[in-house]
Amino acid sequence: MFGVVVLGMLLLPAMALAQSGSLAGFGIVMVHGKGGRPTGPTKALADALEAEGAAVMSPRMAWSGTAGQPDSYDIPYEQALAEISQAIAGLRAKGARKIVIAGQSLGANAVIAYAARHPAGLAGVISLAAGHTPERFDRPDIIAAVEKARQMIKAGRGQDVADFADSNQRKNFQVKGTPKAYLSFFDPTGPAVIPRNAAAMPKVPFLWVIGNADRLAQLGPGYAFEAGAKHPKSQYKVVNAGHINTPTAAKSEVIAWLKSL
């Protein structure tokens, strides 16, 4: 009888914890998209995860800006991923035991690349409306800008600031940056190619969420999800949303998936 009573007493704190926050113990890095900020499209999902008991950190990335347009490209792609490492360290310092990295658009691109380069210690990877696909860019001005960056680097001007073509969800614009940084984001055979990075991911639970109105949805799971889905908990989800509002539309799916881990 004593043993049963003690067991019940020991279970009470765990039961209370589960009721007060079912995602307690999770630490989630939420990475915003191109030309965005932590207060943009990913905020509603970040808030929902915190309400479920998870610790969330939303770093401001090197591609931050306003209205979908980055302020500049002045840090190479792989160097920019260091912000995710810093956020993970912050979550661990808060006591998080299960680290999940999530991102929207270019942020989704980044978390896949991060997982490919840092295979240890991740409990999950979440891609929301993955975007920025340099191997698919076919606009003449971007192709010309990539060649311009190559030539400037070849001439020893890789750190000079110049204007380059960019695009985000059919919005075309010029952005300042260094050739070295710009090329790292836009090289069609470079470090920001999603399918290549997905193939290099470890065997980690991988959730790919795409809106049915997102242009990338037409490519289906064969674009990159299947290459990265090495774990039995990996899932491909289609939600009723466009590119921008996918994180909000996917709140219940993301929370349910995390609870299944």
N, C-alpha and C positions, 0 to 999 in steps of 0.2 A: 504493500500500500504506500509506504513511504517513497519507494522508487517511483511509483506512478505520480504521486503528488509533486515530487521534485521535477519530474519530466514535464508535467503540465506547467509548472512555474517557469521552467527554462524556455518553454515554447511561447509563453506570453509575449516577451519582447519581440520575438520574430514575427508573431502574428500581428502585433500592433504596427510593426514596421511595414509589413506587407499591406496593411489596410491604409496606412497614412501615405505611403508612396511606393507603388508597385515597381517603380524603376529605381528605387534606392540602391545605391552602389554603382550605378551606371554613370560614366562621365562621357559626355557627348560634345565633340567639337563640331560646330555648325559653321560652314564656310559659304560665304555669300558669292554671288555671281559677278560677271564682268560689269564694271561701272556701277556696282552696288555698294551697299554698306550693311553692317549687321542689323540695322533697323529697317531693312527692306523686306523683300518677299520671304525670307527665311525666319523672320521674327515670330510670326504666329506659331509656327511649328516649334521653335525654341521655347516659347512660353508654355506651350502645351506639354512639352517634355519635362520642363521644370515643375509644372503642376502635378505630374505623375511621380515626382520624387527624384528625377535625374538631375545631376549637376551639368550645366551647359556653359560652354565658353564659345563666344562668337568673335573670333579675331578679325580685325580690319586688315584685309589682304592688299598686296601690292597693286592689284588691278581695281582697287576701289575708285569710286567716282560718283557721278550723279546722272540720273536719267539714262542709265545703261552705257554711259561713255566713260572709260577710264580717265583718270587724271593724267596718267603717263605710263609708259613702259620703261622703267629705269632700273629694274632689278630682274635678272634672268629668272626664267620659270622655275628651275630647280632650287635656286636660292630662295625664291618666294615661299616655297613649301616649308621653310624653316619656321614660319609662323604657326604651322600646325603642330610642330614639335613643342614649341613654347606653350601652346594652349594645352597640350596633353600633359606637360609637366605641371602646369597650374592645376589641372583637374586631379592629378595624382596627389598633389600637395593637399588638396581638399579631402582626400580619402577615397576618391573614386577607384574602384577595383576593375570594372569592366569598361574599357575604352572603346568607343564607337566614333568613327569619323563620318560626317555627313556633309553633303554640299549640294548646291543648286547651280545648274548651268556650268560656267567655268569652274565654280566651286566643286561640282561633281567630278569634272575632269581632274581637278587637283587632288581630291581624296583618293581617287583610283590610282593616280600616279604616286601619291604618298605611300599607299599600301604596297605598291610594287617595289618601292625603294626601302621601306621599313617594315619588313614582314613579321616582326616579332611584337607580341603584346597587344594586338588588336582583337577585340571581341566582335567587331562587325564593321562593315563599310556600307554606306547608304548613298546611292546616286539618285538625285532628284532632278529630272529634266536636264540630263547631261547635255552640255553644249561646248562650243568652241572646238571645231573639228578641222584642224589645219590641213589634213590630208584630203579634205573635200572642198576646200576653198577654190572656187573657179573664177572669181571676179578678176578681170584683167588688172585693175588697180592694185589689188592685193598681191597678185603674182608679180607685178612690177615692183611693188614695195619690198617683197622678199628678196628679189634680185638686187635691188638698191642696197638693202642691208648687207647682203653678201659682198657686194663690191666695196662698200665702205669698210667692212671688216678686213677685206683683202688689202685695202690701201692703208691699213693701220689706224683707221678712224672708228673703231668699234665702240668707243666710249663717247663719241661726239653726239650731241642731241640734234635730232632731225625730225621732220614730219613724215608720218607713214600712214597708209590707208588702213582702216579698220571697219568692222561691221558687227552689228549686234541685232539679231532678230529683224532683219531687213532694213535696219537703220544704218546708213553709211556715213562715215565721218573720217576726219584726219585726227591723228593723235601724235603727241610728241613722245620721243623715247630714244634710247640709244640703239644703234644697230644690233649690238650683241644681245640686248634684252628682247628687242622686237623679234629677232630671228628665232630666239629660243621658244617663243610662243607660237610663231607662224610657220616654221619650217615644216613642210609636209612629211618629212622623214625624221623630225626632231623629237624632243622629249615630251611634247604635249599631245601626242597622238593617242587617243583613247583606246582603240582596239589593242595596240601594242602594249600599253600599260596594263590593261585588263588581263591580257595573257600572262603577264609577269606577276600578277597578284598571287599571294600565298593562298593556302586552303583556309579561307576565312569566310564566315557568313556574309553574303553579298546581296543587298536589296537594291534592285534597279526599279525605279518608279518613273513612268513617262506619262504625260497627258495625251489623251486621244487626239487633241488638236495640235500637238507639237509636231513640227516637221520631221524630227528624228524618229517619231513613232512608226513611220512607214518602213523603216529599215528593220524593225522588229528585234527580237532577242539575238539574232545572228550578227548584228552590228558589233557588239562588244560584250553583252551580258554572258553569252554562252562561253566565251573565252575566259571570263573571270569566275564563273559559277562552278567552283571546284568543291564547295562544301554542301552537304545535304540540306542545310538550312537556307541556302540561297533561293531567292524568289524574284520573279519578274512580274511587276504589277502595272496595269494600265488604269489610270484614273480619268475621270471626266474633267479635264482641265486643259489649259493652254500652257505655254512655256513658263510664264511668270507666276501663275497661281498654283502650280503643281505642289509646292511644299504645304500650302494651306489645305488644298484638296486632299492631300495624302496623310493628314494627321492621324486619322484612326488606323490606317494601314501600317504606318510607321510604328505607332505605339504597340499595336497588336504583334507586329513582327519582333520588336524588341522584347516583349514579354515572353515570346516563344524561345528566346535564346537561353 
